[in-house]
């Protein structure tokens, strides 16, 4: 006679079972979706290494008909702005991600502890912002008129530091992966709250931290909106905003090709390949970050995202 738990386990497995046909359909959908993401990237890289005249004659190709580095040489010739923007982006991404992880991990740990008396109040403070916010104008006025962060590096770091959704993911991750008995054992052994958090809780939350860290890393690296809102000093432009400004300048020169000064500037400008070279340079370093987070990413996202 089968045990009741075995019957329930078999029923759950049967419900989760995917038939071979639908399994193949799902695989096909994900293959198509992956190609939709990868193919444009390969095309952009191919165009960036193509001669400008070849593109004018033959159009876009995945494999360059005439290999050329003129676009990258032009980008480098734009001066130290591109290297400074790279430095700003790397600094903001590294510092912002570390600070964000510190704040999110500590805040979510506090509200995950059942013995913390004010956990509901703190949870309400952060989750309230998921539903309501002050709007764009008050947000801008607080940073500019109250905190005076415009034209400072802090304007690129401070606004995305805390994210309510990531706090929810980490709180659920703590609740499902860190047993209360483990924390009580640490207390009995004489460990304080901070030591318990750093030496016992954080090592068990690597997957969640890696997942949130990757999301925040992408947020900081791809951000061009904060420089648009708060930065006027060109020395503080990050890479994405510099890319935006450069593409706008190329677009302006292309539209002004009928003017004498416009045609002269456009004649020396590899417009199409330069755009693709800037895009290729912008995605370069962030791709390196993926292998470091990949092994934790699926576990951190699935465990932390369940209803808690």
C-alpha positions as CSV (number, residue, x, y, z in Angstrom):
1,X,0.0,0.0,0.0
2,X,1.4,3.4,-1.0
3,X,2.0,5.9,1.7
4,X,-0.1,9.1,1.6
5,X,2.9,11.4,1.1
6,X,4.2,9.2,-1.8
7,X,0.8,9.6,-3.5
8,X,0.8,13.4,-3.0
9,X,4.4,13.5,-4.3
10,X,3.5,11.5,-7.3
11,X,0.5,13.7,-8.0
12,X,2.6,16.9,-7.8
13,X,5.2,15.4,-10.1
14,X,2.5,14.4,-12.6
15,X,1.1,18.0,-12.6
16,X,4.6,19.4,-13.1
17,X,5.4,17.0,-15.9
18,X,5.7,18.5,-19.4
19,X,4.8,16.4,-22.4
20,X,7.6,16.0,-25.0
21,X,5.7,18.0,-27.6
22,X,5.2,21.0,-25.4
23,X,8.7,20.6,-24.0
24,X,9.9,20.9,-27.6
25,X,7.7,24.0,-28.2
26,X,9.1,25.7,-25.1
27,X,12.6,24.9,-26.2
28,X,11.9,26.3,-29.6
29,X,10.4,29.5,-28.1
30,X,13.5,30.1,-25.9
31,X,15.8,29.4,-28.9
32,X,14.0,32.0,-31.0
33,X,14.1,34.5,-28.1
34,X,17.8,33.9,-27.6
35,X,18.5,34.4,-31.3
36,X,16.4,37.7,-31.1
37,X,18.8,38.8,-28.4
38,X,22.1,37.5,-29.8
39,X,21.7,38.2,-33.6
40,X,21.4,42.0,-33.3
41,X,24.4,42.1,-31.1
42,X,26.5,40.1,-33.6
43,X,25.2,42.4,-36.4
44,X,26.3,45.5,-34.4
45,X,29.8,44.1,-33.8
46,X,30.1,43.2,-37.5
47,X,29.0,46.7,-38.6
48,X,31.4,48.4,-36.3
49,X,34.4,46.6,-38.0
50,X,33.2,47.3,-41.5
51,X,34.4,50.1,-43.8
52,X,31.9,53.0,-44.0
53,X,31.9,53.1,-47.8
54,X,31.1,49.3,-48.0
55,X,28.1,49.9,-45.8
56,X,26.9,52.7,-48.0
57,X,27.1,50.4,-51.1
58,X,26.2,47.0,-49.8
59,X,24.3,47.7,-46.6
60,X,24.6,45.9,-43.3
61,X,26.4,42.5,-43.1
62,X,27.1,40.2,-40.2
63,X,30.6,39.5,-41.6
64,X,32.5,42.6,-42.7
65,X,33.2,42.7,-46.5
66,X,36.0,45.1,-45.9
67,X,37.5,45.0,-42.4
68,X,38.2,48.4,-40.9
69,X,39.0,49.9,-37.5
70,X,38.3,53.4,-38.6
71,X,35.2,53.7,-36.4
72,X,37.2,52.7,-33.3
73,X,40.0,55.1,-34.2
74,X,37.5,57.9,-34.6
75,X,36.0,57.1,-31.2
76,X,39.5,57.1,-29.6
77,X,40.3,60.4,-31.4
78,X,37.3,62.1,-29.7
79,X,39.8,62.6,-26.9
80,X,39.9,61.7,-23.3
81,X,36.2,62.1,-22.8
82,X,35.6,58.5,-23.7
83,X,38.1,57.2,-21.2
84,X,36.9,59.6,-18.5
85,X,33.3,58.4,-19.2
86,X,34.5,54.8,-18.9
87,X,36.1,55.6,-15.5
88,X,33.0,57.3,-14.3
89,X,30.8,54.4,-15.3
90,X,33.1,51.8,-13.7
91,X,33.5,53.8,-10.5
92,X,29.7,54.4,-10.2
93,X,28.9,50.8,-11.0
94,X,31.3,49.3,-8.5
95,X,30.7,51.7,-5.6
96,X,27.0,51.9,-6.2
97,X,26.5,48.2,-6.4
98,X,28.5,47.5,-3.2
99,X,26.7,50.2,-1.3
100,X,23.4,49.1,-2.6
101,X,24.1,45.5,-1.6
102,X,25.1,46.6,1.8
103,X,21.9,48.6,2.4
104,X,19.5,46.1,0.8
105,X,21.1,43.1,2.6
106,X,21.0,44.7,6.0
107,X,17.5,46.2,5.6
108,X,16.0,42.9,4.3
109,X,17.7,40.9,7.1
110,X,16.2,43.2,9.8
111,X,12.6,42.8,8.5
112,X,13.1,39.0,8.0
113,X,13.8,38.5,11.7
114,X,10.6,37.5,13.5
115,X,11.9,38.7,16.8
116,X,12.4,42.2,15.6
117,X,9.5,44.2,17.2
118,X,9.3,46.9,14.6
119,X,9.7,44.7,11.5
120,X,6.2,45.5,10.2
121,X,6.8,49.2,10.4
122,X,10.1,49.0,8.6
123,X,8.6,46.7,6.0
124,X,5.7,49.1,5.5
125,X,8.1,52.0,4.9
126,X,9.9,50.3,2.1
127,X,7.0,48.5,0.5
128,X,4.8,51.6,0.5
129,X,7.2,53.0,-2.2
130,X,6.3,50.2,-4.5
131,X,2.7,51.4,-4.7
132,X,3.0,55.2,-4.2
133,X,5.8,57.7,-5.0
134,X,6.1,61.4,-4.8
135,X,6.4,61.9,-8.6
136,X,9.1,63.3,-10.8
137,X,9.0,67.0,-9.7
138,X,9.3,66.4,-5.9
139,X,12.0,63.8,-6.6
140,X,14.0,66.2,-8.6
141,X,13.5,69.1,-6.2
142,X,14.7,67.0,-3.2
143,X,17.9,66.0,-4.9
144,X,18.6,69.5,-6.3
145,X,17.2,72.0,-3.9
146,X,17.5,70.1,-0.6
147,X,20.4,67.7,-1.0
148,X,22.2,69.8,-3.6
149,X,23.5,66.8,-5.5
150,X,23.3,68.2,-9.0
151,X,26.6,68.1,-10.8
152,X,28.2,65.7,-8.2
153,X,29.1,62.1,-8.5
154,X,26.6,61.4,-5.7
155,X,23.7,62.1,-8.1
156,X,24.7,59.0,-10.1
157,X,25.1,56.8,-7.0
158,X,22.5,57.7,-4.4
159,X,19.1,57.5,-6.2
160,X,19.2,53.8,-7.1
161,X,20.8,52.6,-3.8
162,X,17.6,51.1,-2.4
163,X,15.0,49.1,-4.3
164,X,11.9,47.8,-2.6
165,X,11.6,44.8,-5.0
166,X,15.1,43.7,-4.3
167,X,14.5,44.1,-0.5
168,X,11.5,41.8,-0.9
169,X,13.6,39.2,-2.8
170,X,16.4,39.2,-0.1
171,X,13.9,39.1,2.7
172,X,12.3,36.0,1.3
173,X,15.7,34.5,0.6
174,X,16.7,34.9,4.3
175,X,13.4,33.5,5.5
176,X,13.8,30.3,3.3
177,X,17.5,29.7,3.6
178,X,18.6,30.9,7.0
179,X,17.0,28.8,9.8
180,X,16.1,30.7,13.0
181,X,17.7,27.9,15.0
182,X,21.0,28.8,13.4
183,X,20.8,32.4,14.5
184,X,19.8,31.3,18.0
185,X,22.8,28.9,18.1
186,X,25.1,31.8,17.2
187,X,23.6,33.9,20.0
188,X,24.2,31.1,22.5
189,X,27.8,30.9,21.4
190,X,28.2,34.6,22.2
191,X,28.1,36.1,18.7
192,X,26.6,39.6,18.5
193,X,24.1,40.7,15.9
194,X,26.6,42.1,13.4
195,X,28.9,39.2,13.7
196,X,26.0,36.8,13.2
197,X,24.9,38.7,10.1
198,X,28.4,38.9,8.5
199,X,29.9,35.5,9.4
200,X,26.8,33.3,9.3
201,X,23.9,34.9,7.4
202,X,25.7,36.5,4.5
203,X,27.6,33.3,3.4
204,X,24.3,31.5,3.2
205,X,22.8,34.2,1.0
206,X,25.4,34.3,-1.7
207,X,22.9,33.3,-4.4
208,X,20.5,36.1,-3.4
209,X,23.3,38.7,-3.1
210,X,24.7,37.7,-6.5
211,X,21.3,38.0,-8.2
212,X,20.5,41.4,-6.6
213,X,24.1,42.5,-7.3
214,X,23.8,41.7,-11.0
215,X,20.5,43.6,-11.3
216,X,22.0,46.6,-9.6
217,X,25.2,46.4,-11.6
218,X,23.2,46.5,-14.8
219,X,21.1,49.4,-13.4
220,X,24.1,51.5,-12.7
221,X,26.0,50.6,-15.9
222,X,23.1,51.2,-18.3
223,X,21.9,54.4,-16.6
224,X,21.8,57.5,-18.7
225,X,18.7,59.1,-17.2
226,X,20.4,60.4,-14.0
227,X,23.1,62.3,-15.9
228,X,20.4,63.8,-18.1
229,X,18.5,65.0,-15.0
230,X,21.3,66.1,-12.7
231,X,24.6,66.5,-14.6
232,X,25.7,69.5,-16.7
233,X,29.4,69.2,-16.2
234,X,30.8,67.2,-19.1
235,X,33.6,65.8,-16.8
236,X,30.9,63.8,-14.9
237,X,29.2,62.3,-18.0
238,X,29.1,58.5,-17.7
239,X,29.6,56.2,-20.7
240,X,25.9,55.7,-21.5
241,X,25.1,59.4,-21.4
242,X,28.2,60.2,-23.5
243,X,27.0,57.6,-26.0
244,X,23.6,59.3,-26.1
245,X,25.2,62.7,-26.6
246,X,27.5,61.4,-29.4
247,X,24.6,59.7,-31.2
248,X,22.6,62.9,-31.0
249,X,25.6,64.8,-32.5
250,X,26.0,62.3,-35.3
251,X,22.3,62.5,-36.0
252,X,22.5,66.3,-36.1
253,X,25.4,66.2,-38.6
254,X,23.6,63.8,-40.8
255,X,20.5,66.0,-40.9
256,X,22.8,69.1,-41.6
257,X,24.6,67.4,-44.5
258,X,23.1,69.9,-46.9
259,X,24.9,72.8,-45.1
260,X,28.5,73.6,-46.1
261,X,29.8,73.1,-42.6
262,X,27.7,70.0,-42.1
263,X,28.8,68.3,-45.3
264,X,32.5,69.0,-44.4
265,X,32.1,67.5,-40.9
266,X,30.1,64.5,-42.2
267,X,32.7,63.7,-44.9
268,X,35.3,62.9,-42.1
269,X,32.8,61.1,-40.0
270,X,32.2,57.3,-40.1
271,X,28.6,57.8,-38.9
272,X,27.1,54.3,-39.1
273,X,30.1,52.4,-38.0
274,X,30.9,55.0,-35.3
275,X,27.5,54.4,-33.7
276,X,28.0,50.7,-33.7
277,X,31.5,51.0,-32.3
278,X,30.2,53.1,-29.4
279,X,27.5,50.5,-28.7
280,X,30.1,47.8,-28.8
281,X,32.4,49.6,-26.4
282,X,29.5,50.4,-24.1
283,X,28.6,46.7,-23.6
284,X,32.1,45.5,-23.3
285,X,32.9,45.4,-19.5
286,X,29.5,44.4,-18.3
287,X,29.6,41.2,-20.3
288,X,32.6,40.2,-18.1
289,X,30.4,40.4,-15.0
290,X,27.9,37.7,-16.2
291,X,30.2,34.6,-15.7
292,X,30.8,35.6,-12.0
293,X,27.1,35.8,-11.3
294,X,25.8,33.0,-13.5
295,X,26.1,30.0,-11.1
296,X,24.1,31.9,-8.4
297,X,21.6,33.6,-10.7
298,X,18.9,31.0,-11.2
299,X,18.9,29.8,-7.6
300,X,18.8,33.4,-6.2
301,X,16.0,34.5,-8.5
302,X,13.8,31.5,-8.0
303,X,14.2,31.0,-4.2
304,X,14.1,34.8,-3.5
305,X,11.1,35.5,-5.7
306,X,8.7,33.0,-4.2
307,X,5.9,34.5,-2.1
308,X,7.0,35.2,1.4
